[in-house]
Amino acid sequence: MMTGQVKWLFRAMTLAACVLGGALRPASAAQTADPAAAPAVRLQTQDAGAAPDVTELAKKLQNPIGDLYSFPFQNNTNFNAGTKGGTQNILNVQPVIPIHINEDWNIISRTILPLIWQPTFEPGSTVPFGSGPTTASLFLSPANPTNGWLWGVGPVVQVPTISSSKLGSNVWGAGPTAVLVYMKGPWVAGVLVNNVWSLGGTSGRNGTRYNQFLTQPFVNYNFGEGWYVGSSPIVTANWLTRGSNAWTLPVGANIGRVVKIFGKLPVNFLAGAYYNTLRPDYAGDWQLRTQVTFIF
């Protein structure tokens, strides 16, 4: 079973790379922010006269607090999940909105709404499809890096947008979040962390309380013409669960490219594979990650 999954993932990543290379062609013109053309507090806008290339757009996308208005659709397919080793699919709709406060400071809004397709979790009941809790983060960040370094801090809120109690808690949650980024030459690296506590809820096996930790280290190398390779595993812990069963620890990598459709609309394509060296009971062992991001 494991060997077949590895071959399937390898073929999927190879196909994605071929599509990235042949289906679309990059263009050199793009748009950048024009801080002088708007009021003191505004959404980041772009000026077609500045024109960073597709590689510069890729580097900005790899920065979680980059000043680009983007709309990613990230799909995570988890293999060998559930009590019968099925396939779980989670589509994250995660718009990013930069807000320009003044020439020195930005606020970056990042929202993630998961749409979940579940395998069978017998003997309990299973909800085949629905929405999970929404996570919304705000980062206060300097507009410009210092010696290649950039940071952001702020709150994170979990909103109970669940369509079923089987897909998450119906209790609001909140906590702190922070990110540190280093950008130099072709490299973009850093780490994002947050912890969310439920604001109330019930205890016990089917309780609605939660205390969840997340960290996402990331490193990317940009080759030019929008191409890049990197790794961005999402490490999580449930502090209300004891032992290694509380942790999800993936290891893997991805490949991606920013292109311009019809020479105008920048779009980022990404494909990657991750193996969970630690995982809770009935969580998937392999994950195929694909992503399409529209840049405005």
C-alpha positions, 0 to 999 in steps of 0.5 A: 500500500505504501509503495503504491502511494509513493509511486502515485504521489511521484507521478502526480508531482511529475505531471504537475511540473510538466503542466507548469512548464508547458501549459503557460508562459511567463511574462515580465511585466507586473504591478506593485504597490503605490503608497503615494496614490492613496489615503493614509489607511487603505488596502494595498493597491498595485501600479502597473508602472513598476513591474517586478518579474514573476520571480519577485512575485513568487518571493512575495507570495512565499512571505506570509506577510508579503504586500500582495493581495492574493487568493490561494486555493490549497488542496490537501489530500491525506491518504490512509486516513480513518479506520479503514485507511481511506482518503481525506480531502481538505480544500483551504480557501485562504484569501490574503489582504494587505492593509497599508497603514502608512509608509512604515507599517502594514496589517496583513489579514490571512483567513483560512476556511477548510472544506472537508471531504471525509473517509469512513470513521466507523464505528462512529458516524461520518459526515462525508462533506462539510466546512470546518472552523475558520481561522483568521489572523491579523499581523502588524508588520513593518512595511520594509525589511531590515537587513533582510529580516521582516516580522509580524505579530497579532491575534488569531481567532477561530470562528465556529463555521462548522457544518457538523459537530464531527468537523470541529468545535462549535466554540470560539477561540483566540490566541497570539500569532507571530511570523519571522521572515528572512529574504536574501537573494533567491532565498525566502525562509522563516517560521510562523507560529500560533496557539489557539485556546477555546473560549469556553466549551466542555471537557471529555471525549466528545468535548468542545474545548481545545488548546491547539498549537501550530508552527510552519517553518518554511524555506524556498529557493527561487531559480528564476522565471517564476520557478522555485522549490521549497518545504513548508510542513505544517506541524501541529499539537493538541495540548489536551492529548497526551504523548506522541498522539498529540503531534502531527509532524510532516516531512516533505517538499514542494515545487512551484511556479508563478506564470501569467495567464494571457500575459496579464493575470499572475497565478501561482501553481504548486505541488508537493508531498509530505509524510507524517513521521508523527500523527494522531490515530486515524490521521493520514500518513501521506499528504499530496498538497496542490495549490493555485493562487490568483494574484491581484 
